[in-house]
Amino acid sequence: MKYPIGIQSFDRIRQEGYVYVDKTALIYDLVCNGTIYFLSRPRRFGKSLLISTLKHYFLGHKELFEGLAIDAQEKEWIVYPVFHMDFNGGNFTKQGELAKTLTDYVGEWEQIFGSNERETTLGARFKGVIRRAHEQTGQRVVVLIDEYDKPILDVLDTEVSFVDESGNRIRLEDEHRNILKGFYSTFKAADADLRFVMLTGVTKFSQVSVFSGFNQPKDISMDKRYEALCGITQEELEEVFAEPIREMAEEFNVEAEEMKKMLKLQYDGYHFSPAMQDIYNPFSLLNAFDMKMLRDYWFASGTPTYLIRLLGHNNEQINELTGKYYDASEFIDYKADVERSLPMIYQSGYLTIKDYDETTYSFLLDFPNNEVRKGFLSLIASNYLKSSEDTPESWVRDSFRQLNRGEVVPFCESLTAFLASIPYDSHEALKDIKATEKHFQYTFYLILRLIGVYCQAIKVEDRQSYGRVDCTLEMKEYVYILEFKMDGSADEALQQIEAKGYAKPYATDPRQVIRIGMNFSSETRTIAEWKSEI
């Protein structure tokens, strides 16, 4: 089986025999039931392939669709004039690059359908060439825009600016918003000449910015009918990829059903509507089948720089963002604000919907799968836990191996040393005991969450009928119950585990239960004392 890794051209996939997961039934439904659409999906989720498929459909390339669902649905195969714009390859951190890109596209279409010297602005030229294309072909125009938001994301929350002809300093982000607002407003004036418009991107900016001035596109990002338009469903996985699943199972020396569970934990878990249909990350899945290895392919392919910038000055810690219910307005219908990173974290694919409460129209957000959980926590930890001795990732792997072997002493000693190596005075917030306690809690949250990626199960601040356990780590042969104190004692921590009965849920568990009590010193900002008992 040939996997189209890095190939986003529908014609090449079909002509060169690459595997294609048939989305054409959904595409046919889409084009028959609307005109102007917007779709938000994370990077490398198949948006470009969707745009390419739409392009060839509207160009009437029937031969490429033979054997697919749409082949039996479409009878006419009308050829439309198609205007396709792709912002993926541009470097929009340079002043003038966006205007040049748009000018090049419009100029290319004017060479085919003609120009008018009275049309002096980009918007006017775009509107004019759409009208002439309609008049000359007798068919309304199709406009397909891939990664419409990249010119803004490239400069979002940066100080990149330039001086205009009047001597005023203009932020490049503001200029890009204004250029795109004027350009996209063409759709409203050209409504009679348009057959279909699709814009894709990572994030949806508010109506008062980029989309202001033109007919609001129908946002299908959370429409349950099109939830599987990009990505791979469980049914598609089992139907299309049965053979590579079997091959991977042989490689891992497990049964096919166990291999499916492993793939699900690593790459599944995305939900894009209240219907909660499971969607796999296609980029990671195809790479896993090709390499026959479970690695963090999507996260390793690049973290958006704008996300790092946003997290750099956001006051919300990741443990305060995950595992909580939010009203849809807080992360879907919003005004992009660099001080509120939740919407962009969600739409970038680092958080996803895990539950839907119909009574309050609220959504539970959390990490979609192990790949994203590990990668995102590692990203946060590398910026927050700036150890002078070791990287968080390598320390976490060593710690997991120690805990998996029941080596409590080496684990506690290495944790003490790791915490001591972190230059806490670099964190400006640590000015009083409350800030120190919050920092202590967050530090342990990150560390334990990272270790938990490798465990069979992890429970942080788990609420039981007897109380709330700080952390429980479940290994193959061991269960660790950890309780932390600040400026107290390890004995107090162990006594709490016993008094509250935190170990009772594991009374019949064949694994060995190990209780660990730790005391954190606000003065030395590391573990002052620890004790364990079986």
TORLO-468045 format. One line per 8 residues: number of its first residue (from 1); their letters; for each residue y negated, z, x negated of C-alpha. Coordinates in pm, 1 decimal, padded with zeros to 6 digits. Layout:
N
NUM	a	Y Z X | ... .
***
This chain:
534
1	mkypigiq	00000.0 00000.0 00000.0 | -00342.7 -00099.6 -00134.1 | -00617.2 00156.7 -00080.6 | -00978.0 00033.5 -00043.2 | -01130.5 00304.5 -00263.0 | -01495.6 00219.7 -00317.4 | -01461.6 -00100.2 -00111.2 | -01693.7 -00105.5 00189.8 .
9	sfdrirqe	-01676.7 -00473.8 00282.0 | -01468.1 -00538.4 00593.2 | -01403.5 -00901.2 00496.9 | -01271.1 -00809.4 00152.9 | -01044.5 -00538.6 00294.3 | -00896.4 -00781.8 00545.4 | -00872.8 -01083.4 00315.5 | -00726.5 -00899.4 00015.4 .
17	gyvyvdkt	-00465.5 -00696.8 00203.1 | -00608.2 -00346.9 00173.9 | -00501.6 -00090.6 00433.3 | -00740.8 -00075.8 00728.5 | -00741.6 00194.3 00995.4 | -00823.9 00003.0 01313.0 | -01150.0 00126.0 01467.6 | -01225.3 -00196.8 01653.5 .
25	aliydlvc	-01143.6 -00065.7 02002.2 | -01416.4 00195.5 01958.6 | -01650.6 -00067.6 01814.0 | -01596.1 -00295.0 02113.1 | -01670.0 -00007.9 02350.2 | -01984.5 00068.3 02151.4 | -02129.8 -00283.5 02160.8 | -02051.3 -00326.7 02530.2 .
33	ngtiyfls	-02220.4 -00007.1 02646.6 | -02551.2 00019.3 02461.2 | -02816.8 -00147.4 02250.3 | -02981.8 00089.8 02000.7 | -02768.3 00354.2 01830.2 | -02794.6 00616.0 01559.3 | -02492.5 00770.7 01384.7 | -02501.5 01059.9 01139.5 .
41	rprrfgks	-02201.5 01121.9 00915.8 | -02154.3 01275.7 00567.8 | -02158.4 01052.9 00261.9 | -01844.6 00849.5 00183.8 | -01723.1 00883.5 00540.2 | -01701.3 00512.4 00624.5 | -02052.3 00441.5 00754.5 | -02093.8 00136.1 00531.3 .
49	llistlkh	-01756.0 -00003.0 00637.9 | -01857.0 00045.7 01001.8 | -02179.1 -00150.1 00943.9 | -01986.8 -00424.1 00761.4 | -01735.2 -00447.5 01048.3 | -02016.0 -00477.5 01303.0 | -02179.8 -00745.5 01090.3 | -01870.3 -00967.0 01084.3 .
57	yflghkel	-01806.7 -00908.6 01453.1 | -02156.1 -01025.6 01549.4 | -02131.9 -01319.9 01308.0 | -01829.4 -01431.5 01509.8 | -01577.6 -01411.1 01224.1 | -01282.1 -01396.8 01462.7 | -01024.9 -01471.9 01193.3 | -01095.4 -01137.7 01021.1 .
65	feglaida	-01000.7 -00945.8 01337.7 | -00665.3 -01110.0 01407.2 | -00406.5 -00850.3 01501.5 | -00664.4 -00575.0 01558.7 | -00740.1 -00413.5 01893.4 | -01061.2 -00609.3 01944.5 | -00874.7 -00939.6 01910.9 | -00726.8 -00887.3 02256.5 .
73	qekewivy	-01052.2 -00757.5 02406.1 | -01317.6 -01004.9 02290.6 | -01293.9 -01353.5 02448.0 | -01624.0 -01519.3 02356.0 | -01696.0 -01440.8 01989.0 | -02063.9 -01535.6 02016.3 | -02247.4 -01587.0 01686.4 | -02568.5 -01382.2 01666.6 .
81	pvfhmdfn	-02842.1 -01376.1 01402.3 | -02771.7 -01059.1 01201.6 | -03031.6 -00872.9 00993.0 | -02849.2 -00630.9 00762.9 | -03032.3 -00375.8 00547.9 | -02855.6 -00145.4 00302.1 | -03052.9 00130.1 00127.2 | -02753.0 00262.2 -00067.5 .
89	ggnftkqg	-02834.7 00100.8 -00399.2 | -03208.4 00165.0 -00421.5 | -03382.7 00417.6 -00644.1 | -03659.2 00537.3 -00416.1 | -03802.0 00794.3 -00655.3 | -04031.9 00518.0 -00782.7 | -04357.2 00445.4 -00601.5 | -04354.1 00099.5 -00445.4 .
97	elaktltd	-03973.0 00062.6 -00447.7 | -03935.8 00111.6 -00072.8 | -04211.4 -00137.0 00015.0 | -04060.9 -00388.3 -00228.9 | -03711.8 -00347.0 -00078.9 | -03835.9 -00402.3 00275.8 | -04050.9 -00696.5 00165.4 | -03751.1 -00858.0 -00003.1 .
105	yvgeweqi	-03540.0 -00824.8 00311.5 | -03809.7 -00964.1 00541.3 | -03884.7 -01243.9 00295.2 | -03518.7 -01343.2 00286.3 | -03508.7 -01371.0 00666.8 | -03838.2 -01562.6 00672.5 | -03686.6 -01824.9 00444.9 | -03431.6 -01890.7 00719.5 .
113	fgsneret	-03642.0 -01855.1 01034.5 | -03994.2 -01919.0 00903.9 | -04308.9 -01709.7 00863.4 | -04661.0 -01683.7 01006.1 | -04961.4 -01623.7 00781.5 | -05128.0 -01419.4 01057.0 | -04851.7 -01161.5 01019.3 | -04988.7 -00951.4 00735.2 .
121	tlgarfkg	-04811.2 -00616.8 00766.7 | -04441.0 -00553.1 00711.7 | -04400.9 -00442.9 01072.3 | -04569.9 -00755.6 01205.1 | -04363.1 -00981.3 00980.6 | -04042.2 -00804.9 01086.7 | -04130.6 -00841.1 01454.8 | -04224.3 -01206.6 01403.6 .
129	virraheq	-03904.2 -01304.3 01225.7 | -03695.4 -01128.9 01493.4 | -03874.7 -01329.0 01764.8 | -03832.8 -01659.6 01580.8 | -03463.2 -01590.5 01514.5 | -03414.1 -01536.8 01889.2 | -03607.0 -01850.9 01978.3 | -03431.7 -02074.1 01724.2 .
137	tgqrvvvl	-03073.6 -01957.9 01786.0 | -03095.1 -01880.6 02154.6 | -02929.0 -01545.6 02086.6 | -03086.8 -01203.2 02059.0 | -03095.3 -01045.0 01714.5 | -02862.2 -00779.3 01570.3 | -03015.3 -00529.9 01323.6 | -02783.7 -00313.5 01112.5 .
145	ideydkpi	-02935.1 -00050.8 00880.8 | -02709.7 00143.7 00644.3 | -02828.0 00481.9 00505.3 | -03168.4 00449.6 00671.0 | -03270.8 00795.6 00545.8 | -03203.3 00750.8 00171.7 | -03567.2 00661.0 00087.1 | -03668.5 01002.4 00223.8 .
153	ldvldtev	-03375.7 01204.3 00092.2 | -03436.8 01073.5 -00260.5 | -03778.7 01240.6 -00267.1 | -03733.0 01519.9 -00012.2 | -03878.3 01851.1 -00129.9 | -04007.0 01705.7 -00457.5 | -04351.7 01693.1 -00608.1 | -04330.7 01319.4 -00679.5 .
161	sfvdesgn	-04669.2 01170.0 -00592.4 | -04915.0 00896.4 -00685.7 | -05288.3 00824.8 -00663.7 | -05385.0 00557.1 -00411.4 | -05669.3 00304.9 -00437.5 | -05916.0 00555.3 -00291.6 | -05830.0 00816.5 -00551.5 | -05630.1 01036.1 -00313.7 .
169	rirledeh	-05305.4 01192.2 -00432.2 | -05023.7 01101.5 -00193.3 | -04678.7 01258.2 -00185.4 | -04412.1 00989.0 -00210.9 | -04213.5 01160.2 00065.8 | -04510.3 01124.2 00302.5 | -04561.8 00760.7 00207.9 | -04196.6 00679.8 00271.7 .
177	rnilkgfy	-04205.2 00848.2 00611.9 | -04513.7 00647.5 00709.9 | -04371.5 00316.6 00585.0 | -04044.0 00364.9 00771.5 | -04219.6 00487.1 01084.2 | -04427.6 00168.7 01092.7 | -04131.3 -00052.6 01012.4 | -03893.6 00096.4 01269.3 .
185	stfkaada	-04163.6 00094.7 01541.1 | -04097.0 -00280.4 01549.7 | -03787.4 -00215.2 01760.5 | -03998.5 -00104.4 02054.8 | -04217.4 -00415.1 02048.9 | -03919.7 -00645.6 01986.9 | -03699.9 -00499.1 02259.6 | -03665.1 -00830.6 02447.8 .
193	dlrfvmlt	-03541.8 -01002.2 02131.4 | -03275.5 -00748.2 02033.4 | -02905.6 -00760.7 02119.5 | -02789.2 -00459.8 01917.8 | -02931.5 -00209.6 01665.3 | -02735.9 00044.5 01462.1 | -02882.8 00289.6 01211.9 | -02657.7 00513.2 01004.5 .
201	gvtkfsqv	-02749.5 00797.7 00776.2 | -02665.8 01147.9 00666.3 | -02938.8 01328.3 00855.6 | -03149.6 01261.3 01161.6 | -03518.5 01323.8 01119.0 | -03718.4 01439.6 01418.4 | -03891.5 01222.0 01672.5 | -04233.7 01307.6 01532.7 .
209	svfsgfnq	-04155.9 01152.2 01197.3 | -03943.9 00845.9 01115.4 | -03831.5 00758.5 01467.9 | -04171.1 00811.4 01625.7 | -04311.3 00499.1 01786.3 | -03993.5 00313.8 01874.1 | -03738.2 00335.7 02150.8 | -03536.4 00641.1 02066.6 .
217	pkdismdk	-03190.1 00531.6 01954.0 | -02894.0 00673.5 02137.0 | -02763.3 00940.6 01902.4 | -02384.1 00921.2 01910.3 | -02333.8 01164.5 01622.2 | -02183.7 01422.9 01860.6 | -02061.1 01190.0 02133.1 | -01693.3 01271.2 02193.1 .
225	ryealcgi	-01621.6 00906.8 02276.1 | -01709.5 00802.8 01921.1 | -01604.5 01112.8 01729.0 | -01337.2 00913.4 01543.7 | -01557.2 00609.9 01471.4 | -01564.1 00715.2 01105.1 | -01293.2 00918.7 00934.5 | -00919.2 00941.3 01002.6 .
233	tqeeleev	-00755.1 01124.6 01292.4 | -00422.1 01308.1 01280.6 | -00261.8 01034.0 01488.7 | -00395.5 00763.1 01253.6 | -00277.2 00960.2 00952.3 | 00079.3 00984.3 01077.3 | 00094.0 00628.0 01209.1 | -00073.9 00437.5 00925.0 .
241	faepirem	00013.6 00654.0 00625.3 | 00370.4 00766.4 00694.7 | 00500.1 00600.4 00376.3 | 00242.4 00746.4 00130.5 | 00294.5 01089.2 00291.5 | 00667.5 01056.7 00220.6 | 00594.4 00947.5 -00138.7 | 00360.1 01241.6 -00195.3 .
249	aeefnvea	00617.2 01479.4 -00047.7 | 00870.8 01357.4 -00304.0 | 00611.0 01401.5 -00579.5 | 00544.2 01760.7 -00469.5 | 00913.3 01828.4 -00398.7 | 00847.2 01933.5 -00039.0 | 00937.4 01802.0 00305.6 | 00707.1 01550.5 00476.5 .
257	eemkkmlk	00595.6 01808.5 00734.6 | 00496.4 02050.8 00460.5 | 00303.1 01772.4 00287.0 | 00112.2 01707.5 00609.4 | 00015.4 02075.1 00622.7 | -00107.4 02062.2 00263.2 | -00316.4 01751.0 00331.6 | -00456.4 01909.0 00645.7 .
265	lqydgyhf	-00571.3 02224.3 00467.9 | -00731.8 02023.7 00189.8 | -00899.4 01731.7 00369.9 | -00895.0 01782.8 00748.9 | -01109.4 02008.0 00964.8 | -01417.7 01800.9 01045.5 | -01530.7 01805.8 01408.5 | -01819.0 01598.2 01538.5 .
273	spamqdiy	-01828.7 01692.6 01906.1 | -01735.9 01972.9 02145.8 | -01405.2 01789.4 02199.8 | -01302.0 01921.4 01857.1 | -01091.3 01620.6 01751.6 | -00966.1 01677.5 01397.5 | -01108.7 01425.7 01150.4 | -00992.5 01383.2 00789.2 .
281	npfsllna	-01226.1 01288.9 00506.8 | -01123.2 00925.0 00441.3 | -01249.4 00910.6 00082.0 | -01047.5 01213.5 -00029.7 | -00739.6 01112.8 00167.3 | -00722.3 00761.7 00019.9 | -00774.9 00896.4 -00331.3 | -00502.0 01156.5 -00280.1 .
289	fdmkmlrd	-00254.2 00889.5 -00167.4 | -00351.7 00663.4 -00456.3 | -00331.4 00935.6 -00724.6 | -00055.8 01134.7 -00550.6 | -00250.8 01449.0 -00633.1 | -00446.7 01701.9 -00425.7 | -00786.4 01717.1 -00591.1 | -01145.7 01765.1 -00482.1 .
297	ywfasgtp	-01228.4 01393.6 -00471.6 | -01517.5 01398.6 -00222.6 | -01699.8 01690.5 -00373.9 | -01646.5 01564.4 -00729.0 | -01795.4 01227.2 -00634.4 | -02142.7 01376.4 -00640.6 | -02349.9 01647.6 -00477.1 | -02675.9 01526.9 -00321.1 .
305	tylirllg	-02966.1 01644.3 -00534.3 | -03175.2 01714.2 -00224.8 | -02918.4 01972.7 -00112.7 | -02941.9 02157.8 -00443.4 | -03321.3 02156.3 -00413.2 | -03307.4 02293.8 -00060.4 | -03066.9 02572.9 -00150.8 | -03282.0 02662.3 -00448.1 .
313	hnneqine	-03556.7 02815.4 -00238.8 | -03380.0 02896.4 00084.8 | -03372.2 03262.3 00179.4 | -03044.2 03247.5 00371.9 | -02730.6 03326.7 00173.5 | -02420.3 03123.4 00243.9 | -02231.2 03424.2 00385.8 | -02513.3 03454.3 00640.5 .
321	ltgkyyda	-02476.7 03089.1 00743.1 | -02100.6 03054.5 00783.5 | -01881.4 03196.5 01056.6 | -02166.6 03224.5 01308.6 | -02244.1 03065.7 01644.9 | -02556.3 02851.4 01672.1 | -02735.5 02684.4 01957.2 | -02723.9 02306.5 01922.5 .
329	sefidyka	-03101.4 02295.3 01879.6 | -03070.5 02490.4 01553.3 | -02867.1 02231.4 01367.7 | -02868.5 01905.2 01565.5 | -03201.0 01843.8 01742.4 | -03441.4 01966.7 01480.1 | -03739.2 01892.7 01262.8 | -03626.8 01858.7 00901.6 .
337	dverslpm	-03769.6 02160.7 00724.4 | -03699.4 02243.8 00362.6 | -03716.4 02613.7 00445.8 | -03429.7 02576.0 00696.6 | -03132.8 02425.2 00519.8 | -02872.9 02476.7 00795.9 | -02919.3 02138.0 00970.5 | -02894.0 01941.0 00647.9 .
345	iyqsgylt	-02598.0 02144.1 00521.3 | -02419.1 02067.4 00848.9 | -02502.4 01697.1 00860.7 | -02419.6 01655.3 00492.6 | -02064.1 01765.1 00571.1 | -02056.5 02103.2 00397.3 | -02029.4 02287.4 00728.2 | -01866.4 02166.5 01047.3 .
353	ikdydett	-01801.3 02276.7 01404.6 | -01507.1 02513.4 01432.4 | -01544.2 02629.3 01792.2 | -01751.6 02554.3 02102.1 | -01865.5 02809.8 02359.2 | -01925.4 02624.3 02686.4 | -02096.0 02917.7 02856.8 | -02375.6 02940.8 02599.8 .
361	ysflldfp	-02361.5 02583.7 02463.5 | -02325.3 02722.9 02113.3 | -02116.0 02616.2 01816.9 | -01933.5 02809.2 01547.7 | -02006.1 02662.7 01203.4 | -01789.9 02708.8 00896.0 | -01643.3 02513.9 00603.4 | -01425.8 02220.7 00719.5 .
369	nnevrkgf	-01145.9 02254.8 00463.1 | -01041.4 02393.4 00125.9 | -01192.4 02106.7 -00072.6 | -01540.0 02167.9 00066.2 | -01507.4 02547.1 00066.2 | -01411.2 02554.2 -00300.5 | -01665.1 02295.0 -00410.2 | -01957.2 02439.3 -00218.5 .
377	lsliasny	-01887.4 02799.4 -00318.8 | -01849.4 02687.9 -00681.1 | -02185.0 02512.0 -00659.2 | -02350.2 02824.7 -00519.7 | -02173.7 03051.1 -00768.4 | -02271.5 02841.3 -01069.9 | -02635.6 02888.3 -00973.7 | -02608.6 03251.5 -00862.3 .
385	lkssedtp	-02348.2 03397.3 -01097.0 | -02492.4 03277.0 -01424.6 | -02242.8 03445.6 -01650.5 | -02310.9 03425.1 -02022.6 | -01941.0 03455.0 -02101.7 | -01756.2 03222.8 -01870.9 | -01797.3 02976.0 -01586.3 | -01719.5 03112.0 -01238.4 .
393	eswvrdsf	-01456.6 02841.5 -01182.6 | -01249.6 02919.0 -01493.1 | -01277.6 03293.5 -01436.3 | -01165.2 03252.9 -01073.3 | -00857.9 03052.2 -01174.3 | -00758.9 03316.7 -01432.0 | -00815.3 03594.1 -01176.9 | -00597.7 03423.3 -00918.9 .
401	rqlnrgev	-00315.1 03388.3 -01169.4 | -00341.9 03759.0 -01252.9 | -00336.6 03865.3 -00888.1 | -00053.4 03625.2 -00809.8 | 00154.5 03799.8 -01078.3 | 00055.8 04149.5 -00964.2 | -00146.3 04215.8 -01281.3 | -00400.4 04460.5 -01139.1 .
409	vpfceslt	-00527.3 04607.8 -01465.4 | -00614.3 04274.7 -01632.2 | -00783.5 04158.9 -01309.2 | -01000.6 04470.2 -01272.4 | -01091.9 04469.2 -01640.5 | -01185.5 04101.1 -01638.2 | -01387.7 04146.9 -01317.4 | -01579.9 04432.0 -01480.1 .
417	aflasipy	-01650.1 04219.1 -01787.8 | -01748.2 03916.6 -01580.1 | -01998.0 04114.3 -01372.0 | -02141.7 04272.3 -01685.9 | -02203.0 03927.1 -01833.2 | -02427.4 03819.5 -01544.5 | -02799.1 03859.6 -01632.3 | -02901.3 04036.2 -01311.7 .
425	dshealkd	-03261.2 04076.5 -01427.5 | -03300.7 03701.4 -01379.2 | -03281.9 03756.6 -01003.4 | -03632.7 03841.3 -00889.9 | -03513.8 03999.2 -00565.9 | -03353.0 04296.7 -00744.0 | -03653.3 04527.2 -00730.9 | -03516.3 04810.6 -00518.7 .
433	ikatekhf	-03189.3 04968.7 -00416.6 | -03165.3 04769.2 -00092.0 | -03200.3 04439.9 -00275.4 | -02946.1 04555.6 -00533.1 | -02697.7 04649.0 -00260.2 | -02741.2 04313.6 -00087.6 | -02697.4 04137.0 -00421.0 | -02386.3 04342.6 -00491.9 .
441	qytfylil	-02238.6 04248.5 -00153.2 | -02321.8 03880.2 -00195.2 | -02182.6 03872.6 -00549.5 | -01850.4 04008.2 -00432.5 | -01853.9 03775.4 -00133.5 | -01880.9 03470.1 -00359.8 | -01621.0 03594.0 -00606.3 | -01364.5 03685.7 -00342.6 .
449	rligvycq	-01423.5 03370.5 -00139.4 | -01364.6 03161.8 -00450.8 | -01040.7 03346.4 -00529.8 | -00945.4 03312.0 -00164.0 | -00941.5 02932.3 -00191.1 | -00614.1 02964.0 -00384.2 | -00462.4 03246.6 -00176.9 | -00232.7 03220.6 00121.7 .
457	aikvedrq	-00497.6 03403.4 00324.0 | -00823.7 03589.1 00271.0 | -01009.9 03820.3 00505.9 | -01357.8 03937.1 00411.7 | -01507.5 04220.3 00615.3 | -01210.5 04192.9 00849.0 | -01256.7 04394.0 01167.8 | -00950.9 04596.6 01265.3 .
465	sygrvdct	-00909.3 04850.7 01543.3 | -00954.6 05126.3 01283.3 | -01256.2 04987.0 01102.5 | -01375.7 04700.1 00886.2 | -01187.9 04617.3 00565.6 | -01405.3 04489.6 00280.4 | -01144.6 04238.6 00169.0 | -00776.6 04154.2 00203.6 .
473	lemkeyvy	-00615.1 03896.8 -00026.0 | -00266.0 03771.3 00061.2 | -00050.7 03622.7 -00213.9 | 00305.9 03499.6 -00204.6 | 00448.9 03833.2 -00318.3 | 00150.5 04070.3 -00295.0 | -00111.4 04183.6 -00046.1 | -00428.9 04333.9 -00192.4 .
481	ilefkmdg	-00653.6 04559.2 00013.8 | -00987.8 04608.1 -00161.3 | -01259.3 04854.4 -00070.2 | -01592.8 04870.9 -00252.8 | -01850.2 05145.9 -00286.8 | -02190.7 05143.6 -00450.0 | -02288.7 05457.3 -00645.2 | -01990.0 05638.0 -00494.6 .
489	sadealqq	-01642.2 05670.4 -00638.1 | -01315.2 05480.6 -00653.4 | -01143.2 05779.0 -00493.3 | -01373.7 05752.4 -00190.7 | -01281.2 05388.0 -00154.1 | -00906.8 05460.1 -00169.0 | -00943.1 05749.8 00074.6 | -01115.8 05518.2 00321.6 .
497	ieakgyak	-00829.8 05267.7 00300.1 | -00584.8 05546.8 00379.4 | -00793.3 05724.5 00644.3 | -00873.1 05406.0 00835.3 | -00518.0 05275.0 00813.9 | -00618.0 04940.5 00665.6 | -00261.7 04884.7 00539.6 | -00092.4 04939.8 00876.9 .
505	pyatdprq	-00085.3 04567.2 00973.2 | 00139.8 04513.5 00667.7 | 00381.8 04801.0 00734.4 | 00674.2 04562.2 00795.9 | 00557.3 04293.0 00554.8 | 00812.4 04236.1 00273.5 | 00533.7 04179.9 00023.9 | 00411.5 04464.5 -00193.8 .
513	virigmnf	00081.9 04611.7 -00069.4 | -00160.2 04717.4 -00342.1 | -00471.8 04918.5 -00257.0 | -00770.6 04889.1 -00491.4 | -01081.4 05104.6 -00474.1 | -01388.9 05003.6 -00676.6 | -01723.9 05167.7 -00738.8 | -02022.8 04951.7 -00829.6 .
521	ssetrtia	-02310.0 05105.9 -01026.9 | -02663.3 05006.5 -00923.2 | -02779.5 05110.5 -01269.3 | -02539.6 04908.8 -01486.1 | -02480.9 04648.4 -01211.9 | -02112.8 04622.4 -01277.6 | -01798.5 04814.3 -01185.8 | -01829.3 05172.2 -01305.2 .
529	ewksei	-01482.5 05280.8 -01193.9 | -01172.4 05143.9 -01025.1 | -00836.0 05279.8 -00917.5 | -00527.5 05129.5 -00756.7 | -00221.3 05260.0 -00581.3 | 00085.5 05111.8 -00416.8 .
***
